[in-house]
Structures are given as structure tokens and as C-alpha cells.
Amino acid sequence: MQFMAQHNELGKRGEDAAASLLESKKYRILERNWRFSGHEIDIIAEDGDFIVFVEVKTRTSLQWGNPEDFVGNARIRRMVQAADYYLKENDVDKPARFDIVGVVWDGKCFEMEHIDDAFLPPVN
């Protein structure tokens, strides 16, 4: 259980760092850890004319690849479903965009890569 607690804490710290990065880029954070029907969106923000749904992936090393490489098709589908619901439920009339923030904690500091417009919603 100790590992799970450390893993959850790292994820939370990574999301906090990602939110700070986005705010430094003048994004306006609307929601954190927004949930719908078992799906979660880490960060929902506004960036100019866009509503942005952000997936944050945090790792402690690049040994198995970049964190953003671990956002798979199933995760993308769930994220798009939740985003669709959010847009309808909140009557948002802005174009949506999907970003990913890859976060690596080296034990001293966070290294982050922000990929805006990281993927398009699947057609189906």
C-alpha cells in the first residue's frame, strides 16, 4: 500500500505542476480532476477561444518512454466522451482541444513537456 500512496502523491504533485505551467501560459483553469460516469479529466481550462481538456501523465524516469506516450486509445476515447458531456452540460460554445502534459520527477524537480492539440477525437 505504501507504493500506491507514493504513486498517488506523485500524480497529484505532477498535476499541480502541470496546472502551474498552464497558468504561466495564461490558461484559465476551470476544473481539476473533473469526473463523469467513471471517467476523469485531469484539467479543464480555457486558452483564448478554446476550451482545453488536459491529460497529465507523471513518471519518475524516461526508462520506459515519454509519459505522454502512455495516453492510449482507450484513454483518449474515455476523455473525449467525458469532454463531450462537459461541453453539453455546461453549454460551452467554444471549440475544444485536447492537450497532454508529460511530467517527469527526477527526485529534485519536474521536467514538463506540454503538447497542445495532442490528438483529435476519433471519428465514431
Contacts in CASP RR format, 6 or more apart in sequence:
PFRMAT RR
TARGET T0000
AUTHOR 0000-0000-0000
METHOD contacts of the structure
MODEL  1
MQFMAQHNELGKRGEDAAASLLESKKYRILERNWRFSGHEIDIIAEDGDF
IVFVEVKTRTSLQWGNPEDFVGNARIRRMVQAADYYLKENDVDKPARFDI
VGVVWDGKCFEMEHIDDAFLPPVN
10 58 0 8 1.000
10 60 0 8 1.000
10 105 0 8 1.000
11 56 0 8 1.000
11 58 0 8 1.000
11 103 0 8 1.000
13 58 0 8 1.000
13 105 0 8 1.000
13 110 0 8 1.000
14 56 0 8 1.000
14 58 0 8 1.000
14 103 0 8 1.000
14 105 0 8 1.000
14 110 0 8 1.000
15 32 0 8 1.000
15 33 0 8 1.000
15 42 0 8 1.000
15 43 0 8 1.000
15 56 0 8 1.000
15 58 0 8 1.000
17 103 0 8 1.000
17 110 0 8 1.000
17 112 0 8 1.000
18 42 0 8 1.000
18 43 0 8 1.000
18 54 0 8 1.000
18 56 0 8 1.000
18 101 0 8 1.000
18 102 0 8 1.000
18 103 0 8 1.000
18 112 0 8 1.000
18 114 0 8 1.000
19 29 0 8 1.000
19 32 0 8 1.000
19 43 0 8 1.000
21 101 0 8 1.000
21 112 0 8 1.000
21 114 0 8 1.000
22 29 0 8 1.000
22 43 0 8 1.000
22 45 0 8 1.000
22 47 0 8 1.000
22 54 0 8 1.000
22 101 0 8 1.000
22 114 0 8 1.000
23 29 0 8 1.000
25 47 0 8 1.000
25 114 0 8 1.000
26 47 0 8 1.000
27 45 0 8 1.000
27 46 0 8 1.000
27 47 0 8 1.000
27 52 0 8 1.000
28 45 0 8 1.000
28 46 0 8 1.000
28 47 0 8 1.000
29 43 0 8 1.000
29 44 0 8 1.000
29 45 0 8 1.000
30 44 0 8 1.000
30 45 0 8 1.000
30 46 0 8 1.000
30 51 0 8 1.000
31 41 0 8 1.000
31 43 0 8 1.000
31 44 0 8 1.000
32 42 0 8 1.000
32 43 0 8 1.000
32 44 0 8 1.000
33 40 0 8 1.000
33 41 0 8 1.000
33 42 0 8 1.000
34 40 0 8 1.000
34 41 0 8 1.000
34 44 0 8 1.000
34 82 0 8 1.000
34 86 0 8 1.000
35 82 0 8 1.000
36 81 0 8 1.000
36 82 0 8 1.000
36 85 0 8 1.000
36 86 0 8 1.000
37 81 0 8 1.000
37 82 0 8 1.000
37 85 0 8 1.000
39 78 0 8 1.000
39 79 0 8 1.000
39 81 0 8 1.000
39 82 0 8 1.000
40 82 0 8 1.000
41 53 0 8 1.000
41 54 0 8 1.000
41 55 0 8 1.000
41 79 0 8 1.000
41 82 0 8 1.000
41 83 0 8 1.000
41 86 0 8 1.000
42 54 0 8 1.000
42 55 0 8 1.000
42 56 0 8 1.000
43 52 0 8 1.000
43 53 0 8 1.000
43 54 0 8 1.000
43 56 0 8 1.000
43 101 0 8 1.000
44 51 0 8 1.000
44 52 0 8 1.000
44 53 0 8 1.000
44 54 0 8 1.000
44 86 0 8 1.000
45 51 0 8 1.000
45 52 0 8 1.000
45 54 0 8 1.000
46 52 0 8 1.000
46 94 0 8 1.000
47 97 0 8 1.000
47 116 0 8 1.000
49 94 0 8 1.000
49 95 0 8 1.000
50 94 0 8 1.000
50 95 0 8 1.000
50 96 0 8 1.000
50 97 0 8 1.000
51 87 0 8 1.000
51 92 0 8 1.000
51 94 0 8 1.000
51 95 0 8 1.000
51 96 0 8 1.000
51 97 0 8 1.000
52 96 0 8 1.000
52 97 0 8 1.000
52 98 0 8 1.000
52 99 0 8 1.000
52 116 0 8 1.000
53 79 0 8 1.000
53 82 0 8 1.000
53 83 0 8 1.000
53 86 0 8 1.000
53 96 0 8 1.000
53 97 0 8 1.000
53 98 0 8 1.000
53 99 0 8 1.000
54 98 0 8 1.000
54 99 0 8 1.000
54 100 0 8 1.000
54 101 0 8 1.000
55 71 0 8 1.000
55 75 0 8 1.000
55 79 0 8 1.000
55 98 0 8 1.000
55 99 0 8 1.000
55 100 0 8 1.000
55 101 0 8 1.000
55 118 0 8 1.000
56 100 0 8 1.000
56 101 0 8 1.000
56 102 0 8 1.000
56 103 0 8 1.000
57 67 0 8 1.000
57 68 0 8 1.000
57 70 0 8 1.000
57 71 0 8 1.000
57 100 0 8 1.000
57 101 0 8 1.000
57 102 0 8 1.000
57 103 0 8 1.000
58 67 0 8 1.000
58 102 0 8 1.000
58 103 0 8 1.000
58 104 0 8 1.000
58 105 0 8 1.000
59 65 0 8 1.000
59 67 0 8 1.000
59 70 0 8 1.000
59 102 0 8 1.000
59 103 0 8 1.000
59 104 0 8 1.000
59 105 0 8 1.000
60 104 0 8 1.000
60 105 0 8 1.000
60 106 0 8 1.000
60 107 0 8 1.000
61 104 0 8 1.000
61 106 0 8 1.000
62 104 0 8 1.000
66 102 0 8 1.000
66 113 0 8 1.000
67 102 0 8 1.000
67 103 0 8 1.000
67 104 0 8 1.000
67 113 0 8 1.000
68 100 0 8 1.000
68 101 0 8 1.000
68 102 0 8 1.000
68 113 0 8 1.000
68 115 0 8 1.000
68 118 0 8 1.000
71 100 0 8 1.000
71 118 0 8 1.000
71 119 0 8 1.000
73 122 0 8 1.000
76 98 0 8 1.000
76 119 0 8 1.000
76 121 0 8 1.000
76 122 0 8 1.000
77 122 0 8 1.000
79 98 0 8 1.000
80 98 0 8 1.000
80 121 0 8 1.000
80 122 0 8 1.000
83 96 0 8 1.000
83 98 0 8 1.000
83 121 0 8 1.000
86 92 0 8 1.000
87 96 0 8 1.000
97 116 0 8 1.000
97 117 0 8 1.000
98 117 0 8 1.000
98 118 0 8 1.000
98 119 0 8 1.000
98 120 0 8 1.000
98 121 0 8 1.000
99 114 0 8 1.000
99 115 0 8 1.000
99 116 0 8 1.000
99 117 0 8 1.000
99 118 0 8 1.000
100 114 0 8 1.000
100 115 0 8 1.000
100 118 0 8 1.000
100 119 0 8 1.000
101 112 0 8 1.000
101 113 0 8 1.000
101 114 0 8 1.000
101 115 0 8 1.000
102 112 0 8 1.000
102 113 0 8 1.000
102 114 0 8 1.000
102 115 0 8 1.000
103 110 0 8 1.000
103 111 0 8 1.000
103 112 0 8 1.000
104 110 0 8 1.000
104 111 0 8 1.000
104 112 0 8 1.000
END
